Amino acid sequence: MHDAILAQPERIDRMLRTQRALIERAADAAAARKRIIFAGIGTSLNAARLGAFFLRALTAGRALVAVEQSFELIHYPLALGLEDAVILTSHRGWKNFSVEALKRAKAAGALTIAITGELGGEGMGLADFRISTCEQENSFAHTKSFTTALAALALFAVHVAQQRKQLAEARTLTERLCEIENVPAQMRAALACEAACSAASKEIAARPRLLFVGAGPQWTIATEAALKVKETSYFHAEGLETEEFLHGPFSEMDARASLVALLVNDPASAQPSPAFARLVQALRAVGELGVQRVAIVSTNSSKPPASSDVPAERVIGVPAAPEWLSPFTHVVPVQFLSYYLALARGTNPDTGRQHEPAHARAQSLFKL
C-alpha cells in the first residue's frame, strides 16, 4: 500500500499520456447522449460519485448525471436506452455485478464505457470504450487505481462539457486541461505530509471512534477514507457530509472520538467557502467535547494554517488546488492516515484480513 501511495503521481501522469486520445473519443460519444450514469462498487463507487461531481461542477449543474451502485443498477434498475451513456469503474474488471451491469446497459442500447485496471477481467472488454488506469494493485486497499480512475474521469468530464459547450465560469478548455495536467505535481507535493500523518495516526489509534467529515467533493473523500480504515485497520470508521454530521451523529461525540476534517480553500477565491466556514464551526464545537481533531487543509504556503485559523490539535497542509480537483490532494493524507493507523494497531494494511483463516473461510462464501 505504501509503495502504491508513493507511485500515484507517476501513474496518473502515465495514464493521462497513454489514454488521452481514447478518453477524448469516449467523451465525444458520451456528449451526444442525454444522460450520463456513473456506476461502481466500493472504492469504484466513490470514483463514480466523483466522476458525476466533476461533470456537475464543470457545467454548473447543467449536465444530467446519475450515480448508481452496480448491484442496485441490476436489481433495482433505471430504465436505460439509446439516450444514455453508462460509465462503469472497476479496478480489477471482474466483479460480477459491475460486469453484469455493463452487459445490461449495452443490451439496452446505452453507450458503455469501462474504466478499469490493466490486464483486468474480460468482462469489461465488452464496453464500447475500455480505458486502462494502471497495473493491478498488490494491496487489498486500492489507492493508485482509485486516483488514476479519477484522473480519467476528470479528463472525460472536461471534454464532455466542452463538446456540449457547457463549460462554466468562462474557463476555457485549455485552462481546465492545464488544471488536470498539474494534478501529478500537486499530488507529489502532497506526499510531504507523510510524517504529519504518521504522528496523527498514533493519537487516533488511542481512541475507539473515528469520523471523517467534509462537504462537496470532500464528502466522497470522507467516505473513501472510512472505507480505507476498515480495509486496513479492521476498525470501524464513518465518512459523513458536514451537515449530516451536525444533524444527529454529533450527539455521539465525546472524548472517545477522533474527527478528521477535510477543508478546501480554493485559490481562486478571496474568501473561505461556506463549506469551509461550516466545517470550522464543527471543529470548534467538537473541541468543547474533548474530541481529538485533525484538519486536512489546502494551503498556498509551505506551512499549514495556524490552529487559531483552523481549530484542531493536528493541522495537515496539502497544496491548494481548484476545489473540483481537491480530491487528488486530500486523498493522499487520508491514505497515509489509514496506512499508519494500521501499523499503530498492529494490523496488515495489504490483506483485507484474508490472511486470517476465519476471514478467508467467510469470504469464500460470497463472490465479488
C-alpha positions as CSV (number, residue, x, y, z in Angstrom):
1,M,0.0,0.0,0.0
2,H,2.8,2.4,0.9
3,D,4.5,1.8,-2.4
4,A,1.2,2.4,-4.3
5,I,0.6,5.7,-2.5
6,L,4.0,7.0,-3.5
7,A,3.5,5.8,-7.1
8,Q,0.3,7.8,-7.7
9,P,1.7,10.9,-9.3
10,E,3.7,9.0,-11.9
11,R,0.8,6.6,-12.6
12,I,-1.6,9.5,-13.2
13,D,0.9,11.2,-15.5
14,R,1.4,8.0,-17.5
15,M,-2.4,7.3,-17.7
16,L,-3.0,10.8,-19.0
17,R,-0.4,10.4,-21.7
18,T,-1.3,6.9,-22.9
19,Q,-5.1,7.1,-22.6
20,R,-5.8,10.7,-23.6
21,A,-6.9,10.1,-27.1
22,L,-9.2,7.2,-26.1
23,I,-10.8,9.3,-23.3
24,E,-11.4,12.1,-25.7
25,R,-13.2,9.8,-28.2
26,A,-15.3,8.3,-25.4
27,A,-16.2,11.8,-24.2
28,D,-17.2,12.9,-27.7
29,A,-19.5,9.8,-27.9
30,A,-21.0,10.3,-24.4
31,A,-21.6,14.0,-25.1
32,A,-24.2,13.1,-27.7
33,R,-26.2,11.1,-25.2
34,K,-28.8,12.9,-23.0
35,R,-28.0,11.3,-19.6
36,I,-24.7,10.0,-18.2
37,I,-24.7,7.4,-15.5
38,F,-21.6,6.6,-13.4
39,A,-21.5,3.3,-11.5
40,G,-19.3,1.1,-9.4
41,I,-18.9,-0.8,-6.1
42,G,-16.8,0.1,-3.1
43,T,-13.9,2.4,-3.9
44,S,-15.1,2.3,-7.5
45,L,-18.4,3.7,-6.4
46,N,-16.6,6.6,-4.8
47,A,-14.8,7.1,-8.1
48,A,-18.2,7.1,-9.8
49,R,-19.6,9.7,-7.3
50,L,-16.6,12.0,-8.1
51,G,-17.0,11.4,-11.8
52,A,-20.5,12.7,-11.6
53,F,-19.4,15.6,-9.3
54,F,-16.7,16.6,-11.9
55,L,-19.3,16.9,-14.7
56,R,-21.8,18.6,-12.4
57,A,-19.1,21.2,-11.2
58,L,-17.8,21.8,-14.7
59,T,-21.2,22.5,-16.2
60,A,-22.7,24.4,-13.2
61,G,-25.2,21.6,-12.8
62,R,-26.5,21.6,-16.4
63,A,-25.4,18.1,-17.2
64,L,-27.9,15.4,-16.5
65,V,-25.9,12.8,-14.4
66,A,-26.7,10.0,-12.1
67,V,-24.7,7.7,-9.8
68,E,-25.6,4.1,-9.2
69,Q,-24.1,1.2,-7.3
70,S,-23.7,-1.7,-9.7
71,F,-25.8,-4.3,-7.7
72,E,-28.6,-1.7,-7.4
73,L,-28.4,-0.9,-11.1
74,I,-29.0,-4.5,-11.9
75,H,-31.7,-5.4,-9.4
76,Y,-33.4,-2.0,-8.9
77,P,-32.7,-0.7,-12.3
78,L,-33.0,2.6,-14.1
79,A,-34.7,2.4,-17.4
80,L,-31.8,2.6,-19.8
81,G,-31.8,3.3,-23.6
82,L,-30.3,4.9,-26.5
83,E,-30.1,8.3,-24.9
84,D,-27.9,7.1,-22.0
85,A,-24.2,6.6,-21.5
86,V,-23.1,4.3,-18.7
87,I,-19.6,4.6,-17.2
88,L,-18.6,1.6,-15.1
89,T,-15.5,1.9,-12.9
90,S,-14.0,-1.4,-11.7
91,H,-10.3,-1.7,-10.6
92,R,-9.9,-5.4,-11.3
93,G,-12.6,-5.6,-14.0
94,W,-14.0,-8.9,-13.0
95,K,-16.5,-8.2,-10.2
96,N,-19.7,-10.0,-11.1
97,F,-22.2,-7.2,-10.6
98,S,-20.2,-4.5,-12.4
99,V,-19.8,-6.8,-15.4
100,E,-23.5,-7.7,-15.3
101,A,-24.4,-4.0,-15.1
102,L,-22.3,-3.3,-18.2
103,K,-23.9,-6.1,-20.1
104,R,-27.4,-4.9,-19.3
105,A,-26.6,-1.3,-20.2
106,K,-25.2,-2.5,-23.5
107,A,-28.2,-4.7,-24.2
108,A,-30.5,-1.7,-23.6
109,G,-28.6,0.3,-26.3
110,A,-26.8,2.6,-23.9
111,L,-23.2,3.7,-24.8
112,T,-20.9,1.8,-22.4
113,I,-17.5,3.0,-21.1
114,A,-15.3,0.9,-18.8
115,I,-12.6,2.4,-16.7
116,T,-10.5,-0.4,-15.3
117,G,-7.0,-1.7,-14.4
118,E,-4.6,-3.1,-16.9
119,L,-4.9,-6.9,-17.6
120,G,-8.3,-6.9,-15.8
121,G,-11.2,-9.2,-16.3
122,E,-12.5,-9.8,-19.8
123,G,-16.0,-8.7,-18.9
124,M,-15.0,-5.0,-19.1
125,G,-13.8,-5.6,-22.7
126,L,-17.4,-5.7,-23.8
127,A,-17.7,-2.0,-23.3
128,D,-17.7,0.3,-26.3
129,F,-14.7,2.0,-24.8
130,R,-12.3,0.5,-22.3
131,I,-9.9,2.9,-20.6
132,S,-7.0,1.5,-18.7
133,T,-5.8,3.1,-15.5
134,C,-2.7,1.3,-14.0
135,E,-1.4,-2.1,-13.2
136,Q,-3.3,-4.3,-10.8
137,E,-2.8,-3.5,-7.2
138,N,-0.9,-5.9,-4.9
139,S,-2.6,-4.4,-1.8
140,F,-6.2,-5.1,-0.9
141,A,-6.5,-1.4,-0.2
142,H,-6.8,0.3,-3.6
143,T,-5.1,3.6,-3.9
144,K,-3.3,4.2,-7.2
145,S,-6.2,2.5,-9.1
146,F,-8.6,4.9,-7.5
147,T,-6.7,8.1,-8.3
148,T,-5.8,7.1,-11.9
149,A,-9.5,6.3,-12.4
150,L,-10.3,9.8,-11.0
151,A,-7.9,11.4,-13.4
152,A,-9.5,9.6,-16.3
153,L,-12.9,10.7,-15.2
154,A,-11.8,14.3,-14.8
155,L,-10.4,14.4,-18.3
156,F,-13.6,12.7,-19.6
157,A,-15.8,15.3,-17.8
158,V,-13.8,18.3,-19.2
159,H,-14.2,17.0,-22.8
160,V,-17.9,16.2,-22.4
161,A,-18.5,19.7,-21.0
162,Q,-16.5,21.2,-23.9
163,Q,-18.3,19.2,-26.5
164,R,-21.7,20.3,-25.2
165,K,-20.5,23.9,-24.9
166,Q,-21.4,23.8,-21.2
167,L,-18.1,24.7,-19.6
168,A,-18.9,27.1,-16.7
169,E,-17.2,30.1,-15.2
170,A,-15.9,31.3,-18.5
171,R,-13.0,28.8,-18.2
172,T,-11.5,27.6,-21.5
173,L,-10.8,24.0,-22.4
174,T,-7.1,24.8,-22.3
175,E,-7.4,26.2,-18.7
176,R,-9.2,23.2,-17.5
177,L,-6.8,20.8,-19.2
178,C,-3.9,22.7,-17.5
179,E,-5.5,22.2,-14.1
180,I,-5.6,18.4,-14.8
181,E,-2.0,18.4,-16.0
182,N,-1.0,20.0,-12.7
183,V,-2.5,17.1,-10.7
184,P,0.6,14.8,-10.6
185,A,2.8,17.7,-9.4
186,Q,0.3,18.6,-6.7
187,M,0.0,15.0,-5.5
188,R,3.8,14.7,-5.5
189,A,3.9,17.8,-3.2
190,A,1.1,16.3,-1.0
191,L,3.3,13.3,-0.3
192,A,5.3,15.6,2.0
193,C,2.5,15.2,4.6
194,E,3.6,11.6,5.4
195,A,5.4,12.4,8.7
196,A,2.5,14.5,10.0
197,C,0.0,11.8,9.1
198,S,2.2,9.1,10.9
199,A,2.2,11.2,14.1
200,A,-1.6,11.9,13.9
201,S,-2.4,8.2,13.4
202,K,-0.8,7.3,16.7
203,E,-3.2,9.7,18.5
204,I,-6.2,8.5,16.5
205,A,-5.3,4.8,17.3
206,A,-5.7,5.6,21.0
207,R,-9.4,6.3,20.7
208,P,-12.2,3.9,19.7
209,R,-14.2,6.1,17.4
210,L,-13.2,7.8,14.1
211,L,-15.1,10.0,11.8
212,F,-14.1,11.8,8.6
213,V,-16.2,14.8,7.6
214,G,-16.3,17.0,4.5
215,A,-18.6,18.7,2.0
216,G,-18.8,18.8,-1.8
217,P,-16.1,16.6,-3.3
218,Q,-14.6,16.0,0.2
219,W,-17.8,14.2,1.3
220,T,-16.8,11.4,-1.1
221,I,-13.2,11.5,0.1
222,A,-14.5,11.2,3.7
223,T,-16.4,8.1,2.6
224,E,-13.3,6.7,0.9
225,A,-11.2,7.4,4.0
226,A,-13.6,5.5,6.2
227,L,-13.5,2.6,3.8
228,K,-9.7,2.5,3.7
229,V,-9.6,2.5,7.5
230,K,-11.9,-0.5,7.6
231,E,-9.9,-2.4,5.0
232,T,-6.5,-1.7,6.6
233,S,-7.1,-1.4,10.3
234,Y,-10.3,-3.6,10.7
235,F,-11.5,-0.6,12.7
236,H,-15.0,1.0,12.4
237,A,-15.0,4.5,10.9
238,E,-17.6,6.7,9.3
239,G,-17.4,9.2,6.4
240,L,-20.1,11.9,6.6
241,E,-21.1,15.1,4.9
242,T,-20.6,18.1,7.2
243,E,-24.3,19.0,7.7
244,E,-25.3,15.3,8.1
245,F,-22.7,15.0,10.8
246,L,-24.1,18.0,12.7
247,H,-27.7,16.7,12.4
248,G,-27.5,13.6,14.6
249,P,-24.1,12.0,14.6
250,F,-22.8,15.0,16.6
251,S,-24.7,13.6,19.6
252,E,-22.3,10.7,20.0
253,M,-19.3,12.9,20.0
254,D,-17.2,12.9,23.2
255,A,-13.6,12.3,24.3
256,R,-13.6,8.8,22.9
257,A,-13.7,10.1,19.4
258,S,-11.3,11.4,16.7
259,L,-12.6,13.6,13.9
260,V,-10.7,14.2,10.6
261,A,-12.0,17.3,8.8
262,L,-11.4,17.8,5.1
263,L,-11.2,21.5,4.3
264,V,-10.6,23.2,1.0
265,N,-9.5,26.8,0.3
266,D,-10.0,27.4,-3.4
267,P,-7.0,29.5,-4.6
268,A,-9.3,31.4,-7.0
269,S,-11.5,32.7,-4.2
270,A,-10.6,35.6,-1.8
271,Q,-13.0,34.3,0.9
272,P,-13.4,30.9,2.6
273,S,-16.2,28.9,1.1
274,P,-19.4,28.3,3.0
275,A,-18.3,24.6,3.3
276,F,-15.0,25.7,4.8
277,A,-16.6,28.0,7.3
278,R,-19.2,25.5,8.4
279,L,-16.6,22.8,9.0
280,V,-14.5,25.2,11.1
281,Q,-17.7,25.7,13.2
282,A,-18.0,22.0,13.6
283,L,-14.3,21.7,14.7
284,R,-14.8,24.4,17.3
285,A,-17.9,22.6,18.6
286,V,-16.4,19.1,18.9
287,G,-13.4,20.7,20.6
288,E,-15.7,21.6,23.5
289,L,-16.3,17.8,23.9
290,G,-12.7,16.7,24.1
291,V,-12.7,15.2,20.6
292,Q,-9.2,14.7,19.0
293,R,-9.3,16.9,15.9
294,V,-7.2,16.5,12.8
295,A,-7.7,19.0,10.0
296,I,-6.5,18.4,6.4
297,V,-6.4,21.9,4.8
298,S,-5.4,23.1,1.4
299,T,-2.8,25.9,1.6
300,N,-0.7,28.1,-0.8
301,S,2.0,28.1,1.9
302,S,4.6,25.5,2.7
303,K,3.4,25.7,6.3
304,P,-0.2,24.5,7.3
305,P,-2.6,27.2,8.7
306,A,-2.3,28.0,12.4
307,S,-4.6,26.4,14.8
308,S,-6.1,29.8,15.5
309,D,-7.5,29.8,11.9
310,V,-8.4,26.1,11.9
311,P,-9.2,24.8,15.4
312,A,-7.6,21.4,15.6
313,E,-4.9,19.5,17.6
314,R,-3.3,18.5,14.3
315,V,-3.4,20.6,11.1
316,I,-2.0,18.9,8.0
317,G,-1.4,21.0,4.9
318,V,-1.7,19.9,1.3
319,P,-1.2,22.0,-1.9
320,A,-4.0,24.3,-2.9
321,A,-5.9,23.2,-6.0
322,P,-9.2,24.2,-7.7
323,E,-11.9,22.8,-5.5
324,W,-13.2,20.4,-8.2
325,L,-9.8,18.7,-8.2
326,S,-9.1,18.9,-4.5
327,P,-9.9,15.1,-4.0
328,F,-6.5,14.4,-5.5
329,T,-4.6,16.3,-2.9
330,H,-6.8,15.5,0.0
331,V,-6.9,11.7,-0.6
332,V,-3.1,11.5,0.0
333,P,-3.2,12.3,3.7
334,V,-6.2,10.0,4.3
335,Q,-4.4,7.2,2.6
336,F,-1.3,7.8,4.8
337,L,-3.6,8.0,7.9
338,S,-5.2,4.7,7.2
339,Y,-1.8,3.1,6.4
340,Y,-0.1,4.3,9.6
341,L,-3.2,3.7,11.7
342,A,-2.9,0.0,10.6
343,L,0.7,-0.1,11.7
344,A,-0.2,1.6,15.0
345,R,-2.9,-1.0,15.6
346,G,-0.7,-3.9,14.6
347,T,-2.8,-4.9,11.5
348,N,-1.7,-5.7,8.0
349,P,-2.8,-3.0,5.6
350,D,-2.5,-5.1,2.5
351,T,-4.5,-8.3,3.0
352,G,-8.1,-7.2,3.8
353,R,-7.8,-9.8,6.6
354,Q,-7.8,-12.6,4.0
355,H,-4.7,-14.0,5.7
356,E,-6.8,-14.9,8.7
357,P,-8.3,-18.4,8.4
358,A,-11.7,-17.4,9.7
359,H,-12.0,-14.4,7.4
360,A,-10.7,-16.4,4.4
361,R,-13.5,-19.0,5.1
362,A,-16.1,-16.4,5.5
363,Q,-15.1,-14.6,2.3
364,S,-15.2,-17.8,0.4
365,L,-19.0,-17.9,1.0
366,F,-19.7,-15.0,-1.3
367,K,-18.4,-13.9,-4.7
368,L,-17.1,-10.4,-5.6
